[in-house]
Amino acid sequence: MNKVLLCHAFFDEGYPEQFEKAGFTLYYATTPAERANIAPQLAQQVHAVLTYGSIGLNADEIENMPNLEIICSQGVGYEQIDLDAAAKRGIVVTYGPGTNSCAVADHTLALMLGITRLIPQLDVSVRERRWSHAGMNVVEMTGKKLGVLGLGDIGNEIAQRCADGFKMPVAYHNRNPRKNSPWRYFDSIEALAEWADYLVVATPGGKETAKLVDANVLRALGSRGFLINIARGSVVDSGALIASLKNKEIAGAALDVIEGEPVVPEAFLPLSNLVLTPHIGGRSPEAMQNMMSLVLQNLTAHFSGQPVITPVTR
């Protein structure tokens, strides 16, 4: 059996059985310390690693596994995998495009509605026996303008839901226009933010997108605009966002991802115009099964001498 090292715990207890039935023996190293101190005998025997883009696999970890052949990123991201180190060794890297797009898009709509209608705040109010809506400035989402920063598979799912379900005009910004897209294209983030009522961040993570949403973008979004981030925390300048929310320079924000997570900035906690969830947008039984199935397809193809299904190309 080929040995697979997991850099995270499984979401569902049934998944290890699927790997074993497919002929893979599983080992766990779910923290940086565990990955840095893998027993030498096991490190020699690992042929595959399963990780997430936000966890990745660095050059030292790759170097420590001399017989490593393939790295599978379970989700759509792979920003923390050292692709240069992998390429030098001829190690195949795969990822999971489209596997959790529906779950993330659903969660995005929940965040949008949550901050628009102040659902978390009103829930707390009722539980505290305060049957009142005084001071709660809830607005309608229907017909408002949606700006998507990063129109990939997930961004497109979000756009479709908003256009079809909430009659929202949609526009987006990518490095380049997306062919055959029905949505309006803006060639700058600031212009998109100035146009939009909701700015949804759906870009990949990594150095190229670090702090794309800065103070200038937030000022362009304005006092009636909402920021929603379901991508990576690194894409949004946390300091600039805190200042914007404190000063009511934007209407509100909803974040499923936070720079430096799982540590949450103390300044976020008292903000009433902010909704937070713990990077759970891509989690659902359906999404997790999609991810596991694709990982198994990639692993089986590789160890059968066939091309993998979803290689990371550069």
C-alpha positions as CSV (number, residue, x, y, z in Angstrom):
1,M,0.0,0.0,0.0
2,N,1.2,3.5,-0.8
3,K,1.5,5.7,2.4
4,V,-0.4,9.0,2.5
5,L,0.4,11.7,5.0
6,L,-2.5,13.9,6.0
7,C,-1.8,17.5,7.1
8,H,-5.3,17.9,8.6
9,A,-8.0,15.9,10.3
10,F,-10.8,14.5,8.3
11,F,-14.2,16.2,8.5
12,D,-16.0,12.9,8.4
13,E,-15.0,9.7,10.1
14,G,-16.0,7.6,7.1
15,Y,-13.3,9.0,4.8
16,P,-10.3,6.9,6.1
17,E,-12.1,3.8,5.0
18,Q,-12.4,5.1,1.5
19,F,-8.7,5.5,1.3
20,E,-7.9,2.1,2.8
21,K,-10.3,0.5,0.3
22,A,-8.5,2.3,-2.5
23,G,-5.2,0.9,-1.3
24,F,-3.7,3.8,0.7
25,T,-2.4,3.7,4.2
26,L,-3.0,6.9,6.2
27,Y,-0.8,8.7,8.6
28,Y,-1.4,12.0,10.3
29,A,0.7,15.1,10.9
30,T,-1.8,17.9,11.5
31,T,0.5,20.6,13.0
32,P,3.7,22.2,11.8
33,A,5.6,20.6,14.8
34,E,4.3,17.1,13.8
35,R,5.3,17.6,10.2
36,A,8.8,18.8,11.3
37,N,9.3,15.8,13.5
38,I,8.0,12.9,11.4
39,A,9.8,9.7,12.4
40,P,12.6,9.1,9.9
41,Q,11.4,5.6,9.0
42,L,7.9,7.0,8.1
43,A,9.4,10.0,6.3
44,Q,11.3,7.6,4.0
45,Q,8.1,5.7,3.2
46,V,5.6,8.6,2.5
47,H,4.6,8.7,-1.2
48,A,1.8,11.2,-1.1
49,V,0.6,14.1,1.0
50,L,-2.9,15.4,1.4
51,T,-3.2,19.0,2.5
52,Y,-5.2,22.3,2.1
53,G,-4.0,25.5,0.4
54,S,-4.0,27.4,3.7
55,I,-1.9,24.7,5.3
56,G,0.3,23.8,2.3
57,L,3.6,22.0,2.4
58,N,6.9,23.9,2.7
59,A,10.3,23.2,1.2
60,D,11.7,21.7,4.4
61,E,8.8,19.4,4.8
62,I,9.1,18.3,1.1
63,E,12.8,17.8,1.5
64,N,12.2,15.6,4.6
65,M,10.3,13.0,2.5
66,P,12.7,11.7,-0.1
67,N,10.2,9.4,-1.8
68,L,7.4,11.8,-2.0
69,E,5.7,11.7,-5.5
70,I,2.5,13.6,-5.3
71,I,0.9,16.4,-3.2
72,C,-2.8,16.8,-3.3
73,S,-4.4,20.0,-2.1
74,Q,-7.9,19.1,-1.1
75,G,-9.6,22.4,-2.0
76,V,-9.3,24.9,-4.7
77,G,-6.3,26.7,-3.1
78,Y,-2.7,25.7,-3.1
79,E,-1.0,29.0,-2.1
80,Q,1.1,27.6,0.8
81,I,2.5,24.6,-1.2
82,D,6.1,25.3,-2.3
83,L,5.6,24.7,-6.0
84,D,9.3,25.4,-6.8
85,A,10.5,22.8,-4.3
86,A,8.0,20.3,-5.7
87,A,9.0,21.0,-9.3
88,K,12.7,20.5,-8.5
89,R,11.9,17.0,-7.3
90,G,9.5,16.3,-10.1
91,I,6.7,16.0,-7.6
92,V,3.1,16.2,-9.0
93,V,0.8,18.7,-7.4
94,T,-3.0,18.5,-7.7
95,Y,-5.9,20.6,-6.4
96,G,-9.7,20.5,-6.2
97,P,-11.3,23.0,-8.5
98,G,-15.1,23.1,-8.3
99,T,-15.4,20.6,-5.5
100,N,-16.7,23.0,-2.9
101,S,-18.0,25.8,-5.1
102,C,-21.7,25.3,-4.2
103,A,-21.0,25.2,-0.5
104,V,-18.9,28.4,-0.5
105,A,-21.5,30.2,-2.7
106,D,-24.3,29.2,-0.4
107,H,-22.3,30.4,2.6
108,T,-21.6,33.6,0.9
109,L,-25.3,34.3,0.4
110,A,-25.8,33.5,4.1
111,L,-23.1,36.0,5.1
112,M,-24.6,38.7,2.8
113,L,-28.0,38.2,4.2
114,G,-26.7,37.9,7.8
115,I,-24.9,41.3,7.7
116,T,-27.7,43.0,5.6
117,R,-30.5,41.9,7.9
118,L,-28.3,41.8,11.0
119,I,-29.4,38.2,11.7
120,P,-26.7,37.4,14.3
121,Q,-27.3,40.6,16.3
122,L,-31.1,40.2,16.2
123,D,-30.8,36.6,17.4
124,V,-28.7,37.7,20.4
125,S,-31.3,40.4,21.1
126,V,-34.2,38.0,21.2
127,R,-32.3,35.5,23.3
128,E,-31.6,38.3,25.8
129,R,-35.3,39.0,26.1
130,R,-35.1,42.2,24.1
131,W,-38.0,42.0,21.6
132,S,-37.0,45.2,19.9
133,H,-35.6,46.4,16.7
134,A,-34.7,49.9,17.8
135,G,-31.4,51.1,16.3
136,M,-31.3,48.1,13.9
137,N,-30.8,49.5,10.4
138,V,-31.8,46.5,8.2
139,V,-32.0,47.0,4.5
140,E,-33.0,45.0,1.4
141,M,-30.5,43.0,-0.6
142,T,-32.7,42.6,-3.6
143,G,-31.7,44.7,-6.6
144,K,-28.5,45.9,-5.0
145,K,-25.2,45.8,-7.1
146,L,-22.8,42.9,-6.6
147,G,-19.1,43.3,-7.3
148,V,-17.1,40.0,-7.4
149,L,-13.3,40.3,-6.9
150,G,-12.1,37.1,-8.6
151,L,-14.6,35.5,-11.0
152,G,-13.5,31.9,-10.9
153,D,-15.8,28.9,-10.3
154,I,-16.8,30.1,-6.8
155,G,-17.2,33.7,-7.9
156,N,-19.4,32.7,-10.8
157,E,-21.6,30.5,-8.6
158,I,-22.1,33.5,-6.3
159,A,-22.9,35.8,-9.2
160,Q,-25.4,33.4,-10.6
161,R,-27.3,33.1,-7.3
162,C,-27.4,36.8,-6.7
163,A,-28.5,37.6,-10.3
164,D,-31.2,34.9,-10.5
165,G,-32.4,34.9,-6.9
166,F,-32.0,38.6,-5.9
167,K,-32.2,40.4,-9.2
168,M,-28.8,42.0,-8.6
169,P,-26.7,43.6,-11.3
170,V,-23.3,41.9,-11.3
171,A,-19.9,43.0,-12.2
172,Y,-16.4,41.7,-11.5
173,H,-12.7,42.3,-11.6
174,N,-10.1,39.8,-12.6
175,R,-6.6,40.3,-14.0
176,N,-8.2,39.7,-17.4
177,P,-11.8,39.6,-18.6
178,R,-13.4,36.2,-18.5
179,K,-14.4,35.0,-21.9
180,N,-18.1,34.6,-22.6
181,S,-19.0,36.0,-19.1
182,P,-22.4,37.8,-19.0
183,W,-21.2,40.1,-16.3
184,R,-19.8,43.5,-16.6
185,Y,-16.0,43.8,-16.3
186,F,-14.1,46.5,-14.4
187,D,-10.4,46.9,-15.0
188,S,-9.6,48.1,-11.5
189,I,-10.7,47.0,-8.0
190,E,-11.3,50.6,-6.9
191,A,-13.7,51.2,-9.8
192,L,-15.6,47.9,-9.0
193,A,-15.8,48.8,-5.4
194,E,-17.1,52.3,-6.1
195,W,-19.9,50.8,-8.3
196,A,-20.8,48.0,-6.0
197,D,-23.1,47.8,-3.0
198,Y,-21.6,44.4,-2.0
199,L,-17.9,43.6,-2.7
200,V,-17.4,39.8,-2.5
201,V,-13.8,38.7,-2.3
202,A,-13.4,35.3,-4.1
203,T,-9.7,35.5,-5.2
204,P,-7.0,32.9,-4.6
205,G,-4.7,33.6,-1.7
206,G,-0.9,34.0,-1.9
207,K,1.6,36.8,-2.4
208,E,0.0,38.1,-5.6
209,T,-3.3,38.9,-3.8
210,A,-2.0,40.0,-0.4
211,K,-3.9,43.1,0.8
212,L,-5.6,43.7,-2.5
213,V,-8.5,45.1,-0.5
214,D,-6.9,48.1,1.2
215,A,-8.0,51.4,2.6
216,N,-8.4,52.9,-0.9
217,V,-10.8,50.1,-1.9
218,L,-12.8,50.4,1.3
219,R,-13.1,54.1,0.8
220,A,-14.4,53.5,-2.8
221,L,-16.9,51.0,-1.4
222,G,-18.3,53.7,0.8
223,S,-20.7,54.1,3.6
224,R,-23.5,52.0,2.0
225,G,-21.3,49.2,0.9
226,F,-20.7,45.8,2.4
227,L,-17.5,43.7,2.2
228,I,-17.8,39.9,2.2
229,N,-14.6,37.8,2.3
230,I,-14.8,34.0,1.6
231,A,-11.4,33.7,-0.1
232,R,-8.4,34.1,2.1
233,G,-7.8,36.5,5.1
234,S,-4.6,37.7,3.5
235,V,-6.5,39.4,0.7
236,V,-8.0,42.1,3.0
237,D,-5.9,44.6,5.0
238,S,-7.3,43.9,8.5
239,G,-6.1,47.2,10.0
240,A,-7.8,49.1,7.2
241,L,-11.0,47.1,7.6
242,I,-11.1,47.7,11.4
243,A,-10.7,51.4,10.9
244,S,-13.4,51.5,8.2
245,L,-15.9,49.6,10.4
246,K,-15.1,51.7,13.5
247,N,-15.6,54.9,11.6
248,K,-18.6,53.7,9.7
249,E,-16.8,54.3,6.4
250,I,-18.5,51.1,5.1
251,A,-21.9,49.8,6.1
252,G,-20.5,46.4,7.3
253,A,-18.5,43.3,6.7
254,A,-18.9,39.6,6.9
255,L,-15.8,37.4,7.0
256,D,-15.4,33.6,6.8
257,V,-11.7,34.1,6.7
258,I,-9.4,36.3,8.7
259,E,-5.7,37.2,8.3
260,G,-3.7,35.2,10.8
261,E,-6.6,32.8,11.6
262,P,-7.5,31.1,13.9
263,V,-6.3,34.1,15.9
264,V,-9.0,36.8,15.7
265,P,-7.9,40.4,16.2
266,E,-9.3,41.8,19.5
267,A,-10.5,44.9,17.7
268,F,-13.0,42.8,15.6
269,L,-14.9,41.5,18.6
270,P,-16.9,44.5,19.7
271,L,-17.9,45.6,16.2
272,S,-21.6,45.4,15.7
273,N,-21.3,45.9,12.0
274,L,-19.3,42.7,11.5
275,V,-20.3,39.1,11.1
276,L,-17.7,36.3,11.6
277,T,-17.6,32.6,10.8
278,P,-14.7,30.2,11.3
279,H,-13.6,29.4,7.7
280,I,-16.4,27.0,7.3
281,G,-17.7,28.1,3.9
282,G,-16.5,25.1,2.0
283,R,-17.6,22.6,4.5
284,S,-20.6,20.4,3.8
285,P,-21.0,16.7,3.5
286,E,-21.4,17.0,-0.3
287,A,-18.4,19.2,-0.7
288,M,-16.2,17.0,1.5
289,Q,-17.2,13.9,-0.5
290,N,-16.5,15.8,-3.8
291,M,-13.0,16.7,-2.5
292,M,-12.2,13.2,-1.2
293,S,-13.4,11.6,-4.5
294,L,-11.2,13.9,-6.6
295,V,-8.2,13.3,-4.3
296,L,-8.7,9.5,-4.7
297,Q,-9.0,9.8,-8.4
298,N,-5.8,11.8,-8.6
299,L,-3.9,9.4,-6.4
300,T,-5.2,6.3,-8.2
301,A,-4.3,7.8,-11.6
302,H,-0.8,8.8,-10.5
303,F,0.1,5.4,-8.9
304,S,-1.4,3.6,-11.9
305,G,1.0,5.5,-14.2
306,Q,-1.8,7.7,-15.7
307,P,-2.0,11.5,-15.9
308,V,-3.6,13.1,-12.8
309,I,-7.1,14.6,-13.2
310,T,-6.5,18.1,-11.9
311,P,-2.8,19.0,-12.0
312,V,-1.5,22.4,-10.8
313,T,0.0,24.0,-13.9
314,R,2.3,27.1,-13.8
